[in-house]
Amino acid sequence: MRGLAITWMILANNPGDGRYVYAQLRHAAWNGWTATDFVFPMFLFLVGVCVPLAVSRDAALTGGTERFWGKVVKRTLVLFLLGLLENAYLSLSLQNLRIPGVLQRIAVVYLAAVWLHVRLGNRGMTTLIAVVLLGYWLLLAVTPVPGLGRPSLDAAVNLEGWLDQLLLGGHIWKNGTTWDPEGVLSTFPAIVLGLIGVLAGRWLRAGGLRPGRVFVWGLGLHLLGFVWNGWFPINKSLCTSSFVLFVGGAGLMLLAGSYWLMDVRGLLRWARPLVIMGTNPLTLYVVASFLAATMRHITLTDAAGGQIPLQTYLFKILFSGWLPATPASLAWPLAFLLLLFAGAWALYAGRIVIKV
């Protein structure tokens, strides 16, 4: 599942020409969803799944707690700092440095998931999930946005954006918005995605994962999110409660299906490429991000004497001259993916797992 998520992320983040992209490889403009809107939240769900598989609650609460929490905090800080480095790469400006980001949110969700996994049982965690999702709904639906005088879920003005501006100022996403898709307030429902994963990971660790039952639970959450959409729109940018249930339910169904196919039925060969991609997902994400940014930064002189980014030059040479615009735009990230897969396969063949 991690391999599927990182594969789709690479395809969605690196179009050859941003003007020509298949609809499912774009994010929804505001309310609603596409397949791409599931990808990053699925990472957060999988962070939660992995926590109980790696962390024993009894061991964390007894001997060696200082060493254990030292490792957890170190991993959190390294992830957060990597995210800041990604934001600052080739365009360092402390005045405008974006503080939130993909890796930063993973870091926060990881820390919260570990701490809550150690402290709460299943009933307490389920209660917390319900309280956060209902509270977030009431907060956005009832609380007037300062300066507006009424609640708002519009893209131009919303409580998430107001709080991001108040706490982070200019250190947010630079895309003509007042809010950040990994902003302050939406971090709380994002943590819930990790906690839904924690519950699934506990079932796995206990050997009690019944694929049919988990699939039904996932379908129930997915449908509940879809129904809630009528009052609280499914929206990735705000990470609305309906979106969390919609994506978390899909994660449970996909986990149950994968478990049934691979662990119960023993059908493994079809998934080998995804296993290879999912063994070092953080490494692939960081390499892909820095490599893509480097190719956009390096410029060449074109035939007309102007400056053209290396990525644009290579795209035109390799694909845009003989393919229709949209297939050509997709061919570029497919080639990029093959290059990264070669590196992932070399690490996998050498049994090298790069950990934070």
N, C-alpha and C positions, 0 to 999 in steps of 0.2 A: 504493500500500500504506500509506503514511503517512496518507493521507486516510481510508482505511477504518479504520485504527487509532484516529485521533482521533475519528471519527464514533461508533464503538462506545463509546469511553471516555466521551464526553459523555452518551450514552444510559444507560450503566451507572452513572455517578456522580451522576446527577440525577433519581432517581425522584420522582414527585409525592408518593407515600406509601410509605415504606420497608417497610411491612408487606405491601404487595401488589406484588410484582415477579416477572416471569417468571423461571423457573429459570435460563435461559441468560444473563440479565442480572445474576445474582448471582455472586459468587465461591464456589467450593467451600468448605465449612465447614472442611475440613482436607485429608485425602487425596482424590485424585480431581481432576476438572477440569470446568469449564464453558467455553463460548465466551469468556466474559469473562476467564478466567484467561490467555488467549492474548494479550490486548491490550497490556498494558504490556511483557511480555517481547518482543513483536513490535517495539515501539519500539526496544528495545535491539539486537535483531537488525538493524534498519534503520539505526541509528547506525553499526554496523559496516559495513554495505553501503556507506554514503556515504563512509566514511573513504578508501578507495582511489580513489574517484572524485574526491575533492577534494585528496588529498595524494599528491604524487609522492615515492616513497622516495628517488630520486636527488637531487631538489631539497632534500629535508629533510636529507640527510646531507652536502650540499656547501655551497654559498654561502648566506649569510643565515640560518644556523641559529638565532642568537640571536633574530632578529626572528620567525622561524617559531615557535619554542617560546614566545616571549612571547605570541603570538596564541593559541596552544593553551592556555596557562595562564590567560590572561585569560578566554577563553571558559569554561573549567572553573569559575573562581571566580564569574563572573557567574551561571552556571547554578546553582551551589551556593547562592549568596546569594539568588537568586530563590526557591529552594526553602525556605530558612529564612524568608524574608518571607511566603511562602504559609502556612507553619506558624504564624507569629506574628500573622497578620492578624486584627485585631479581638479578639485574646485573648492579647496579649503578656504573657508571664510567663517571665522568664529562668530561673526556678527549674524550670519544667515545660516549657520549649520543646523540642519534638521536633526532634532534630538530623537523623536520616535522613529520607528522603522520595523522591518520584518524581523530581523534578528533580535532587536530590542524587545519586541513583544514576545517572541519565543522565550527569551531569557526570563521575563517577568512571569509568564504563564508557567514555565518550568519550576521556578522558585515557589510560586504559590501552590502548584500541584504537589510538589514534594512535601511542603510543610503541612498542607491540609490532609494529604494521604497519611502522614504520620499521626496527626492529631485527631482525625475524625473517622468514625465507623461509617458503614454504608448508610444507615439511617440519618446520621448527622450530615453527611455529604449531600444526600438527596434533599434534605430540608434546606440546606444552604443554597443549592442550585435553584430551588423553587423561589426562595426569598430574593435572591439576586435578580432573577429574570422578571419576577413580578414587580420588584422595586424599581428596576430600570425602566420598565414599561410605564409605571406610574410617574416616575421622575420626568421622563421625556413628554408624556402625554398631558401632565397636569401642571408642571412647573412653568411659569411664564419665562420667556427668554429676556434677560435684562436688556433694556433699551427697546424691546419690541412690545412688551406688556402682555403677551399671550404666549401659550405653548406653540411650538412650531417644529415640524419635521421636514421643512423645506431644505433644499440643498444650499440656498443662499444664506439662511439664518436658522440656526438650531442651537440647542443647549450645549451639545458637544463642541461646536465651533466656538461658542462664547467662552467655554472653560479652557479650550486650547489656547485661545488668544490671551486669556487672563494669565494662565500659568506659563505658557511657552512663548508667547509673543510671536516674533518672526521665525522661531525655530521649528516650523512645521512644514508640511508638504508644500512644495511650490508648484501648484497647478491651477492657479486662479481660484482657490477656495479659501474659506475662512476656517476650515476644519482639517484635521489630519486623519487619514483612514486608520492609523494606529494611535489615535489620540488618547487622552487621559481617561475620559469617562467610559469610553467603549472598551477599555482594558478589562473592566469587571465582567461583562458578559463573555469576553474572550476567555477569561479564566474558567468560566463555566464550561466552555467547550473542552478544555483540558480535564475538568472534573468528570465530565461524561466519559471521557476516555479512561480516566482512573478507575471508574466503576467497571468498565469493560476489562481493563487490565487485571483487576482483582479476580474477576470470574476466570480469566485465563490462568492466572497463577494458581488458583485453587483447584484447577482442573474441572471446574464446573460449568464451563462454557457450553451451553446447549445451543447449537447454531439456530435451530428453529425458533426457540424462545427469544434469543437475542435479536433475531431478524424481526420478530413480531414487535418487540419493544422499540426497535429502530423505526419500523414502519409507523408505529403509533406516534412517536415523537415527530417524525417527518410530517405526518398528516396534521398533527396538532399545530406545528409551525405554519403549515399551509393555511389552516383555518384561521389562526391568529393573524395572518396576513391581512385579513379584512379589517382589523382594528389597529394593528401595529405592523406597518408594511415590512416585508422582507427586504432588508437593506444591508449590504455588506459594509458600506462605508461607516454606518452608525453601529454596526454589529448588533442590530435589534434583537430582542428576545425571540421573536418569531424566526429570525434568520439562524440563531443559535440552535433552536430545536430542529429546524429544517435541515441544517448541515449536520448536526450531531446525530440525528436519526439516520441520515444517509451514511454517516460513518459507521454506525452500528450495523446497518444492513450490509455494507461492503465488508466489514470485518467478519461478520457471520458467514457471508458467502465465501470469502477467501479461506476461512478456517474449514468450512465444509469441503471445499474443493481440494485443499492442500493437505490438511491434517487428518481429515476423515476419509476422503476418497483417495488420497495419495497422488493426486494429479499435480505434478511439480514442474515438469519440463517446460510447459508453456510460460511459466512465470520467471524463468531464469534471467532473461534480460532485465526484468523489473527488480529482481533480487539484487542483481549486480548494481543497478542504479541506486537502490535503496540502502546499500551497505555503507556508503559514505555520502549521504545526502547533503550534509552541511558543507563538506569540501566542494562538492559539485556546485552548490549554490554560490559559494564565495568565488570560486574560479570563474564560473559563468558570468557573474556580476562584474568582476574586475576586468575580465577579458573583453566583454562587450563594451564597457566604459572606455577601455584603452583604444579599441578600434574606432569608437566614435570621436575620440580626442585627437588621434593622429590624422593629419590632413595631407593630401597630395594635391599636386597641380593638375587640373584636367586639361583637355584639348583647347578649351577656350581661354585658358590662362587663369581660371578661378581656382579657389581652394575647395576641395571636396573631402569629406571624412573617408577614412580608409574603409569603413564598413559599407558606405554607400558605393564607393568605387568597386569593391569586390562583388557586391550584390549586382551591380549593373553588368559587370564583366561575366559573371557566372550564370545569372538567372534571368535578368529582366529583358534581355534581348530576344529570347526565343520562347518564353512562356507568357501566358496571359497574366495580368497584373496580380490578381489575388493568389493563384497557384504559385507564382514566382515569389511572392512575399512569404508564403509558407515554406517554400523550398529552402530559403535561407536558414530559418531556425532548425529545419530537419537536418541540414548539413552540419550546423553548429552542434546539434544533439549527437550526431554520429561521432564528431570529434571528441566530445566530452565522454561519450560512452566508451571510446577506445581507452581513455585514461582511467575510467571507472573499472573497466575490465582488467587493465594491468594491475590496479590495486587489489581487485578481487582475486585474481590469479595468484598474486603474491601474498594473499591472506593479510593484507595491510588494511587496518581500520584506523583512520585518523580520528582521534577523540579529543574533545575539548577538556 
